[in-house]
Amino acid sequence: MNNDEKTVIFQPDGTTTNIETAKAISTTARLLHFNDQLKDSLQNGIGFTQLLDTLINTDDPQELEEATLRLINYQLDSSFLVFPQQYSQADFYLIFLSRLLQQHDNEQLILQSSQQKHELYHEFPGLNAEGYFVFEVDQANENGAYYVEKQTNNRLFYLNFSRHILRINAAAVTSLLVVNYQEKFKYPVVRKFALLLIKIASLFKEDFGYDVDFNILDQSNSTYYRIIKPEMPVQALDKLFVAASKAGYMLEAGVNGEALLELTSDLVVTFGPETLSGDGSQDEWGINVKDKNEELSWFDLLFQYDFIREWYLNNLNILEIKVDPRYFD
């Protein structure tokens, strides 16, 4: 066999190709493949920046939500191109919330960057360093995240873009705002933050049609704050009778077995079965606040009336306001 024969390979179609030629074709194909993949990766990066432009600049809430959702699920890196500095999924939730408030001329939440923790976070004027707010991605449910005060790990509300829901967490609001912050800040400061949470929930309801549970922050007179124990809390009501009397108020019995606490002529609290709210539901005990101006929630009363706060906190095992068990323990 001569040298020329050694440099020939047979193709499936019966033709022959010189080995050196085949090597050249193979090298060219590899380079073309690499170049095409690199172009695709760069174009993918450009697509990402276009979505980021929308997130930064749009005045349309729907565009803002769509861009955020796509960014949260965007795969920016590839095997051919890796971007070493990127925002996390949780960061995009924070940016979205800041931009949503900005669209409505509300910039109370200040978006900060922690170099030490390599993450974005929210700070609220007045609370300052006492409040470090971030989103934690819900690994069990797609496009869901918890708004968390990171230093205390209180999950204040749950947001899910796919299910179009927002749920405020009474347990976290009580723990952080009523117990923790009540000792450090005056009521007006804490109430401003509570009102901001209400505003956030309202924007999701009004701008996107989300199913929103304001929970312990709900200011509507029709709100019925269900408690974790459905039965009549007899012993707790007895304690409230005593605490109210010492504070100069009278807990009275209603015609249907409910307990009524008149705090002012325009502010009455009812403790009773849910059927009293008029929705025909089964008897399940809870709390209703009727405020003439519909500006006060159960949360506000916990701040404004010391004897109510002490009574509620001392009987949380019975009286704690229920939350959606699908998203909160």
N, C-alpha and C positions, 0 to 999 in steps of 0.2 A: 504494500500500500504506500503510495507516494504522499508527500506533504500536502498536495492540493486536496486529496481525498479526505485527509484528516480535518480540513477546515470547512467541510460541507456538512450541513444537517438537512435531513429530509423533512418537509412539511406534510401535514395530513392530506393536502390536495395534490401531492405527488411532486411538487416543485422543490427545489433545493435553495438553501440560503447559506451564504458564507457566514461562518461563526463570528467573524469580526463585525460584519454588517449587523448581525442579530444583536450583538452586544451594544452596538451604537444605537439601534432602535430601542432596545430595552432601557438604556440610560436616558434617552430622550423622553421615553414614555414616563419614566419615574420622575424626571424633572418637570414635565408638563403636569403630572398628577400633583406633585408638591406645589407647584405654582398655582394651579387651580384651587387647591384646598386653601392655600394662603389667601388668595383673592376672596374666596367665600368667607373665610374667617374675618378678614378686614371689612367686608361688606356687612357681615353680621354685627361687627362693632359699630359701624355707621348706623345701622338700624337701631341699635341700642341708644346711641346719642340722640337720634331723632325722637325716640320716646321720652328721653330725659328732657329734651327741649320742650315737649308738650307738658310734661309734669311741672316744669319750671314756669312756663309762660302762659298756659291756657287760662281763660276766664270762664270756661264752660265746665261745670261740675261733672257732667257725663264724660267729657273727654278726659278730665282729671282721673276719674275712677278707672276708666278703660286703660289709660296709660299706666297707672299704678299697678293694676292687675297683671298687665303684660310684663312689666318690669320685675314684679315679684317672682314670676315664673320664667324669666328670661335666662337662657343658658348662654352666657357671654363667652366663656372660655371654650377652647377646642383643643384637640391634640396638637394642632399646628400653631396656636396662638393663645397665650395665657396673659391676662391682665392682672398684674400683681396688686393693684389698689382698686377695690370695688366697695360699693355699698352692700350691706347685707339685706336680706329680705325684711328683717325687722326695721332697718333704717328707712326702707321705702314706705312702710306704714306710717312712720313718724313724719316723713316729708309730706306724705299725702295729707295727714291731719293738719299740719301747719299750713299747707297751701289751701286746704278747704276753708279753714278759719280766715285766712288772708283774703280769699275771694269774698268773704262776708264782712270785710273790714274789722276783723277781730284778730289781733295779734298778741293775745295775752300769754300764749305759750311761746317761750323763747327756745328756738332750736339751737342746741349747743353741741360741741364735739369734744369727746373725751379722748385725748391722746393716749392716756394710760390704758384705758379699756378698749380703745380702737372701735368706738361706736358713737352714734348720735344719741342724744337724750333731750328731753324737754325739761325746762325749768320754769316755774311760775313765780312772777314777782310777788314778794311778800313772804313766800315760803322759802325762796332762794335755795340754799344748800340742803335744807331739810327735805326737799322733794326732788328726787332723781327719777324721772318718768321715762320708761322705755316700752317698746312692744316686745312681747315674747311670742314667737310663732307657735301656733297650735299644731303639733306634729300629728295629731289624730284626725284632724279635719282640714281638708284642703282650703286654702285661702282664708284661714281663720287665725286670729291672734288676740292675745290678752294685753290690755294696757296696764302696766305694772309699775308700782313705786318700788324701785329695785332694792333700796336699803332695807325695807320692811317686808318685801315680797308680797305686798297686798295687790291682788288682781282687781282693779277697780271696775273694769268693764271688759266684755268680750265682743269682738267684731268679726263678722264673717262675710266676705265679699260674695261668695258663691251662694250662700243661703239667705243673703240680704237680711241679716239680723244684727241687732245690738242689744246686749243685756248688761245692765248695771248690777253690780254685786253688793247687796246690802251688808254682808259680813265684812267685806273689805272697806267699804265706806265707813262703817261703824268703827272698825279697828283703827284705821288711819286717821280719819277726820274727827271722830267723836272722842276717841280715847287718846290717841297720840297727839294730834294737833291741838286738841282742846286745852292741853296743859301748856302749850308753847305759844299759841297765837290767840288773838282776840277773835270773837265771832265774825266780825265783818270780813276779816282776811280769809278765814276758812270758808265763809259763805260765798265769797267771790269765786273761789275754786270750785265749790259745789255747783254754783250757777254756770260755770264754764262746762262742767260735765253735762249739765242739763242742755246747754247750748249745743254741744257736740252731738248728743243723742238726737236733739231736735233737727239738726241739719241733715242727718242721715234719714230721718223720717220724711222731711220736707223735700229735700233735693233728690233723693234716690228711692223713696217709697219703702224704706226698710221697716221691718217689724221691730219696734223698739219697746223695751221694758225699762221704764225709768226707775222702777222699784222704790226703794226708800226715799228717793229724791222727787218722786212724782208729786206735783203741787195741785193736781186736780181734786176737786171736792168729791168726785165719784170714785176716787181711788180707794181700793180696799187692800190694805197691807196684810196679806195672809201671814200668820205666824206658823212656826214649825210644828207646834202641837195643835192638832185640829180640835181637841176637846176644850171645854170651858176651863180656863186657868183659875180655878177658884182661889187657891192659896195666893197666887200672884195678885189677884184683884183685892184680896183682903189686905195685902201689904200696901197696895196702892191707896186704898182707903185711908190707912193710917198715915202714909207719907203725905197724901194730899191734905189731910186735916192739919197736920203739923205746919204745912206751908200756907194754910189759910184758904184751902179750896175744899169743895165737897164732891165726893164721888157718889152719884145717885143712880138708882135703879130705873131703867126704862120699862115701858109697858110690855116689851117682848123679851124681857130677861137680859137685855144688854145693860152695860154700865156706861154712864154719861159723865163726862168731866168738862164743866164749863170753865174755861180759863179766862175768857172775856165775853162780852155780849156778842162779839163777832167771831169767836173762836171756840168750837166745841169738839171734843174728842169722844168718839164712841168706841167701846170695846164690846164686840158681840159677834154673833154668827154671820156668815157671809150673806145669808138670805136677806139680811137687812139692807144690803146694798141694792136690792131690787132686781138682781139678774136671775133669780129663780134657782140658783145653785144650791147644792146640799149644804147643810149647816157645817161651816168650817170657820173657826174663830179667827178674828183678826182685828185690825185697827183702822178706823176711818177718821180723817181730819177734815172738818168743815171750817174753812176760813173764808170770810166774806169776800175778800179780794183774790182768793185762790193764789196766794203768793207763798204760803208756808206748807212745807211737807213735814212728815214725821221726823226727818233728819233735823229740820229747823227747831222743832220743839225740844229735841234732845239737847240742843245747845242753849235754848232760851230759858228752859225751866230745869233747874238743878235737881229737883226732887223727881222729875220724870226721868232724867238721864240716869240717876243713881238707881232708881227702881228698875229701869229697863236693863241696864248693864248687869245688875245683880241677879237678874232672872232670864238671862239670854238663853239658857238651856230650854226654856219654855216659850219665850216671847220673841226670839230672833225672827226677823222678817225672812220669809222663804225666798229662795233664788231658784233659777232654772237649773235643775239637777243634771241636765245634759252637759252643762258647761262649767258648773262649779260644784265642788265637793260639799 
